[in-house]
Amino acid sequence: MNKKEEHERRKDERRMNFARQEAAKAWCAEKTRDKTMDAELAEEFAKILVDHMYAPHLGCATTGEIIEELKGRSDLDYKTIEHD
């Protein structure tokens, strides 16, 4: 696994860990704390949260936001070229 793949794997795992914590909060609310936690349901909800939280929502994005999103998705190296 190269550095970029390892970085992506760690980033995905951090996102899932955060989403699992958020999903688990559903069983901590006053109205639901007496319910038994369903780990499989929480895991599936965490996957939905990751998709929702980290997917770009560009429908109402500004030009700058779209450009930043495109920069983040590209693997291009930029360099200045001098011309006469």
N, C-alpha and C positions, 0 to 999 in steps of 0.2 A: 504494500500500500504506500503510495507516494505521500508527500507532505500535504498536498491539497486535499487528497481523499481523506487522510487522517483528520485534517482540520474540519472538513465537512461532517465526518462521522461524530467528532466530539461536539460540534455545534448542534447537530441533530439530537444527540443525547441530552445536552443541556436544555434544549427546548422541550423535549419530552419530559424531563424531570420537573421543569417548571410547570408544565401543563398538568402533570399528575398531581402536583401539590394544589393547583387551582381546582382541579376536578374533585379532589378529596374534600374541599371546603363545602361542597354540597351536603355532605353528611355531618357538618359541624354547625349548621344553622339551627337556630332555636326550634323551628318547625320540623326539622329532619334529624336531629341528633339522636333520637330514639330508634331510628331505622338502622338495620344492619347494612354495613357497607357491602356493595357488590363490586368486587375488584375488577371483574371482566368489564362491567359497565363503565367503571371509572376509567379504565385503560382506553376503551373505545371513545369515551368523551374527551379524554386527553388528546387523542389523535385528531379529533374534530377541532379542538382548541388550537392545536399547532397549525393546522391548515388555515384556520381563520385568522390567527394572530400574525402569521408570517407571510401570508399570501399578499401580494401587492394589490391594493385597491386603487386602481388608476383611473376609474371612471370620472372622478372629480379632481384629478391631480392637476397641479400646475405644470407648466412647461419644465420648470426647474426640478420638480419632483420626478417627472418622467425621465429627464436626462440623468438624474442621480440613480434611478432604478436601472436604466440601461447601462450605466457605468458599472454598477454592482454586478450585473449579469454578464458583463463581457470580461474576457481574459486578455484584452489588448494592452500592449505596452505603448504608451504615448511618448513621442519624442518630437521636439521642435526641429523643423527643417528650415534652414536659412535659404533664402532665395535672392536672386539679384533683382 
